[in-house]
């Protein structure tokens, strides 16, 4: 808690606030509170202070550091103090709501996942199942030695195969989600793992004349889940091969950079056909989203990649341009101790 005048100068501050900003009282009093804030939100606080001096209690949320503190989510209340009907100062109380905000974000993400699974059940499962039921009825009405029977049997087999694929996809995704909080990181030798992925796809690379350039320091170890890392590189390299440009040989670059702070940047870039990022919007990493209709696929790979990355506490970004290629950038944080 602190007390400000109309100019935003701190007139008093309690011990909790001083501990938060990690400053002695003499270096806080008689200084503007906004001097302790990041530049980009100072105007917001000045605006809220002016509003409180009109006599209204003001409440708002912010995400920011204060003084030497780490950035946090805060619930801020500014309460005007009146004397003889005139506002003479404002008490400010900031409550840390980071944990609550994190929980809300997790619930939102889970809700988004539930919406995607609802789509799977209502569409990707229902369509082949409905088709299969109809074809069973047809088979019951046709003689076994007729072309109509054989055609219906072929269609039934195809729909059952599609149904099996969807069920396997769901099983894979649910298995990952169930285990993602239980997987302890291990020291993975990154160059060796990437080479294993390349070796597993070497026949396809040779067939299309593709090459992979690896820019990873020899002996670089990454504290991560080995299976997830393998899946990430395998899916990204497989996509690069599948969606390569027909007018030039495929070239893929896989790089890794370890930063002084301990985090690691991974990058997989290709000179393939690319896709329209503006048109794809927020659907790039969603289930069953595809952007190259001319190539077979189910739209599961990038969803799995993002799931793996986030389960290790990282984030993934994509840059792509039609006709030029695609680049995926992954940032993995250092392990928590």
N, C-alpha and C positions, 0 to 999 in steps of 0.2 A: 504494500500500500504506500502511496505517496500523496503529497498535497502540493497543488500547483496554483500559481496566480494566473491572471489573464494573459500574461506574456508567455506562459508555458514554463516559467522558472520553477524549479523544485524548492519548496519552502520547508518540507519535512519528508522524511522517508523512514519506514520501519526497518528493523534488522533483517527481515526476510528479503526485502527488496535489495538491501545492500549486499547480502550474501549472493543473491542472484546475479547482480551486475559485477560482483567481485571488485568493488571499489569502497574505499573508506568514506565515511559520511561527509568529511570536509571536501571531498572531490565530487560530491553529488549535489549538495545544497548550493543554491544560488546559481545553478546551471540549468539550461533548458533540457527538459526530458528528451526532446527529439534528438539531442546530440548523442544519446545512447542508442539510437535506432538506425537501421539501415536507411540510406538516402531515399530509396524508392517508396517508403511508407511514411515519411515525415509529413508530407502534405495531408495525408489522411488524418494523422493525429492532430494537426493544427485545426483541421476542419471540425473534428469531433470536439475539440476543446472549445472552439467558438460556439458550437451548438450547445454545449453544457452551460456556457455562460449566459445563455438566453433563459436559463432556469429549468431546463429539462434534464432528466436523467438519461444518459446516452449509453447504449450497450451495443457492442459489435465484436466480431471475431477477427483475429489476425494470426499470421504465421510469420514470426520474426525472432531474431536474437535481440537481447537487451544487454547493452554493455558488452561484457566478455562472455555472456552465456551462449549456449548452443541455441540454434533456431528451434522454437517450439510453437505449438498451437496454443493460443491464449483466448480466453473469454474475458473481455475488458468491459468494465463498467465505470463511467465517469458520473459522479454524484455532486451536484452543485451545493455549496455551503452558503447560506444566506444570512445576512444581518440587516435588520430593519427593512426587510423586503428586497434587499439588493444582493446580488451574487458577488461574494468577495473572494471566492476561491473554489477549487474543485478537488475532491478526493478521487483518486483513481485506484481501483482494485482490479488486479489481473489474476485470473485463475487458470492454472495449467490444465488444458483439456486434451493434451497430446494423445493420451491413452484412449480416451473416448473417441477422438477423431480417427485414430488408427482402427479401432474396432468398427466404426461406421464405414470406413473405407473397405475393410475386409468383408463386412456384410454386403456392401454394394457389389464387390467383386463376386461374392458367392451368388448373389441374386442374378448377376449377369450370366454366370455359368448355368444357373438353373434355367434361365430363359433359353440358353442354347440347347440344353438337354431336352427341354420341352419341345423345341423345334425338331430335334432328332426323333423323339417319340411320335410326335404328331405327323411328321412328314417322311423322314428317311426310313422309319420303321413301318409306318402305316401303309405307305404306297406299295412296297413290294409284298407286304403281307396280304393286302387287299387283292392285289393282282394274283397272288398264289392261290388264294381261296377261290377266286373266279375260275382260274385254270383247272383247279381240281374238279369243279362242277362240270367243265367242258369235257375233261377226260372221262368222267362217268357217263357221258352221253355219246361218246365216239367209239367206234370199233378200233381195236388195237392195231389193226393192219392198214389204217387209212392215213393219208397225208395230213389230215386235220389233227389226228391224234398225235402224230409225231411232232407237228408244229407246236401244239399245245404243251407237249412234254418238254420241248426245247425251251419254250418261254418260261415254263414253271421252273426248270433247272436254273435259268438265268436269274429269276426273281429270288429264288432261295439263296443263290450265291450272293446277291446284293444284300439280302437280309443278314447273311452270315458276316459279311464285311462290316456292316454297321454295328452288329453286336460285338465283333472283335475290336472295333475302334473304341466303342464305349468301355469295354473291359480294360483296354490299354490305358485310357484316360483316367478311369476310376482307380486303377492300380497305382498310377503315378500319384494321384491326389492323396490316396491313402498312405503312401509311403514317404511323401515328400518331407514330412516333418521328422522322419525317423532316420534319414540317411545322413550319417556322419561323413564329413569331408575326409578325403585322403590325399596324399601328395601324388598327383598325377604328372608323369613326365610328358609334357604337352607335345614336343616334336614326335615322340614315338607314337603317341595316340593318334595324331593327325596322319602320320604315315600309315598306320593300320587302316584308317578310313580310306585313304587313297588306294591302298593295295586292294581293298575289298571292291573298289569300283574301277580298278585298272582296266579290266576287259572292256567295259563300256567306254572309258576314256579313249582307249586305243581305237575302238571301232569308229568313234566320231572325230578322231584326230585332236582331241582336247589335251591341254596341258595344265598342270597345277604348279604354281610357284609358292613355295613355303618360306616365309620370312619370320622365323621364330628362333630365338637364341638357343644354341645347343645346351641341353641340360636344364632348360627352364621347367620348373615344377610349379604346379598350380594346385592349391588346396581346394578340391572340389569333388563332386561325385563323378567317378569315372564313367559309369553307364550313361549319365545325363550328357556329359561332354561328348562322348562318342555319338550319341543320338543327335546332338546339335550339329556337329560337323557333318555327319552322314546325311542328314536331311537337307542341309544347306547345299552341300556338294551335289547331291542327287538332283535337287531342283535346278542347280546351275546347268547340269548336263541335260536335263529334260527340256528346259526352256532356253536352250542355246540359240543363237542367231544362225540362220542357215547360210548367210552370205560370207561368213568368216569363221576360221577355226576358233573353238572355245578356248579361252584363257581364264583361269581362276587364280586369284591370289588369296592365300590364307596367312594372316599376320597376327602376332601377339606382342603386346608391349606391357611390361611390368613398371608401374609408376612408383616413385619414392614413398608415397603414402601406403603402399601395399596393395592397392587395387590393380586390376589387370584389364586391358582393353583387347578384345578379340575382334578381328574383322575378316569377313569373307566377301570378296568382290569378284564379279564376273563381267565379261563383255557380251552378255547374252541379249535376248530380245527385250528385256525390261518390261515394265508395265506402268500404267498411268496412276501415280500415287494420289492425285487429286480425285480421280474417279473411285479409287479403292477406299479412300477415306479411312475410317476407323476399323474397316473390315479385314485389314491385311492379315491379322493373326487369329481371326475367328474361325470356328469350326466350319468345314464344308464351304469355304469361300475360295473360289478359283478365278484367275484373271487371264487364263490362256485356254480358251475353249477348244482350240485345235489340238491340244495334247491331252492324253488320258490322265486322270488323277482324281483324288477324292477330297482334296483340300483339308488334309489332316496334319501334314508335315509341319507347317509353320505354327500351327496351334501347339503341337508338341514341343517345338523349339522354344516358344515363349514360356510354356509351362515349366520346362526344365530350367530355363534361365531364372525365372522368378522364384522357383523353389530353392535356388542357391543364393537368393537375395539380390540378384542382378537385374539389369534392365536391357532391353534390346531396342534398337532403332533401325530404320530402313530408309535408304535413299535409292530411287530408281528413276530411270528415264527411258521412255519407249525408244527402242532401236539402239540404245547405247549400253545398257547393262544395269546391274543391281548391286548394291553394297549393304550388307548387314553388319552393324556394329554392336558389340555386346560389352557391357561394363560389369565386371564381377568385383564385388568388394572384398577386402581382406577378411579372413575368418574372424569371428568374434571369439574373444577369450573369456 
